[in-house]
């Protein structure tokens, strides 16, 4: 019996559910709309947005992409966001990070309407997550990890969970999701970071380890308790002379060493990545449902 959590297969389950909701919206004359905004020509951003665009097309979400020059000013970007906020045909807005150094990322994320913030980065939605208010949007990657745990039958109530990394995109929201007093939560969380003493000792007592440090192969076999669930969120590029490009993408987990020990583990790629896109699609459809008569998300 394999111990792999197949993120691609579970993402396809979610896509099927999302497609049914899209059909229900279309019966009412509503097509969900998602607007992407890219600034500059960062190669990785171009690839990520392209993958999301293809998924939108496959599911029936209308997507538009604005590609702005690297020299775009913050004021110009804010003006575009204001225009998208006011467009009733746009239900979700995603400003692809990273942004150029002269643009303040928190200011941009805060300019997106909370009701269209399908990335879950607006302070209103961050605050709702911390308060356990389910009317807000949750960041897509930690939401995807949570969904993988749920659909893999992992018990979270009372579990010792170590989250490696305290970033705003994965680490902090992941901890907030799992410590809620709610179904599929109620875990005991340890948030490990660069100043943590004896990281390995924390990891060895964990029932669940979520690796989001941004360090290639950080989590080694001797840091994992036999039978633990290991979720690899990391995306790191390392040199590989055998690859045509001269490099390849790896996660934060030393997969070859950890897989034989883990009870369940996500591969990388093919684990968390597909779920991030699946949750983005779900958030967009939910935004369209709310905008056309569903639950209210306060602005």
Secondary structure in CASP SS format (residue, H / E / C, confidence):
PFRMAT SS
TARGET T0000
AUTHOR 0000-0000-0000
METHOD secondary structure of the structure
MODEL  1
X C 1.00
X C 1.00
X C 1.00
X E 1.00
X E 1.00
X C 1.00
X H 1.00
X H 1.00
X H 1.00
X H 1.00
X H 1.00
X H 1.00
X H 1.00
X H 1.00
X H 1.00
X H 1.00
X H 1.00
X H 1.00
X H 1.00
X H 1.00
X H 1.00
X H 1.00
X H 1.00
X H 1.00
X H 1.00
X H 1.00
X H 1.00
X C 1.00
X C 1.00
X C 1.00
X C 1.00
X C 1.00
X E 1.00
X E 1.00
X E 1.00
X E 1.00
X E 1.00
X E 1.00
X E 1.00
X C 1.00
X C 1.00
X C 1.00
X H 1.00
X H 1.00
X H 1.00
X H 1.00
X H 1.00
X H 1.00
X H 1.00
X H 1.00
X H 1.00
X H 1.00
X H 1.00
X H 1.00
X H 1.00
X H 1.00
X H 1.00
X H 1.00
X H 1.00
X C 1.00
X C 1.00
X E 1.00
X E 1.00
X E 1.00
X E 1.00
X E 1.00
X E 1.00
X E 1.00
X C 1.00
X C 1.00
X C 1.00
X C 1.00
X C 1.00
X H 1.00
X H 1.00
X H 1.00
X H 1.00
X H 1.00
X H 1.00
X H 1.00
X H 1.00
X H 1.00
X H 1.00
X H 1.00
X H 1.00
X H 1.00
X C 1.00
X C 1.00
X C 1.00
X C 1.00
X C 1.00
X E 1.00
X E 1.00
X E 1.00
X E 1.00
X C 1.00
X C 1.00
X C 1.00
X C 1.00
X C 1.00
X C 1.00
X C 1.00
X C 1.00
X C 1.00
X H 1.00
X H 1.00
X H 1.00
X H 1.00
X H 1.00
X H 1.00
X H 1.00
X C 1.00
X C 1.00
X H 1.00
X H 1.00
X H 1.00
X C 1.00
X C 1.00
X C 1.00
X C 1.00
X C 1.00
X C 1.00
X H 1.00
X H 1.00
X H 1.00
X H 1.00
X H 1.00
X H 1.00
X H 1.00
X H 1.00
X H 1.00
X C 1.00
X C 1.00
X C 1.00
X C 1.00
X C 1.00
X C 1.00
X C 1.00
X C 1.00
X H 1.00
X H 1.00
X H 1.00
X H 1.00
X H 1.00
X H 1.00
X H 1.00
X H 1.00
X H 1.00
X H 1.00
X H 1.00
X H 1.00
X C 1.00
X C 1.00
X C 1.00
X C 1.00
X C 1.00
X C 1.00
X C 1.00
X C 1.00
X E 1.00
X E 1.00
X E 1.00
X E 1.00
X E 1.00
X C 1.00
X C 1.00
X C 1.00
X C 1.00
X C 1.00
X C 1.00
X H 1.00
X H 1.00
X H 1.00
X H 1.00
X H 1.00
X H 1.00
X H 1.00
X H 1.00
X C 1.00
X C 1.00
X C 1.00
X C 1.00
X C 1.00
X C 1.00
X C 1.00
X C 1.00
X C 1.00
X E 1.00
X E 1.00
X E 1.00
X E 1.00
X E 1.00
X C 1.00
X C 1.00
X C 1.00
X C 1.00
X C 1.00
X C 1.00
X H 1.00
X H 1.00
X H 1.00
X H 1.00
X H 1.00
X H 1.00
X C 1.00
X C 1.00
X C 1.00
X E 1.00
X E 1.00
X E 1.00
X E 1.00
X C 1.00
X C 1.00
X C 1.00
X C 1.00
X C 1.00
X C 1.00
X C 1.00
X E 1.00
X C 1.00
X H 1.00
X H 1.00
X H 1.00
X C 1.00
X C 1.00
X C 1.00
X C 1.00
X C 1.00
X E 1.00
X E 1.00
X E 1.00
X E 1.00
X C 1.00
X C 1.00
X C 1.00
X E 1.00
X E 1.00
X E 1.00
X E 1.00
X C 1.00
X C 1.00
X C 1.00
X C 1.00
X C 1.00
X C 1.00
X C 1.00
X E 1.00
X E 1.00
X E 1.00
X E 1.00
X C 1.00
X C 1.00
X E 1.00
X C 1.00
X H 1.00
X H 1.00
X H 1.00
X H 1.00
X C 1.00
X C 1.00
X C 1.00
X C 1.00
X C 1.00
X E 1.00
X E 1.00
X E 1.00
X C 1.00
X C 1.00
X C 1.00
X C 1.00
X C 1.00
X H 1.00
X H 1.00
X H 1.00
X H 1.00
X H 1.00
X H 1.00
X H 1.00
X H 1.00
X H 1.00
X H 1.00
X H 1.00
X H 1.00
X H 1.00
X H 1.00
X H 1.00
X H 1.00
X H 1.00
X H 1.00
X H 1.00
X H 1.00
X C 1.00
X C 1.00
X C 1.00
X C 1.00
X C 1.00
X C 1.00
X C 1.00
X C 1.00
END
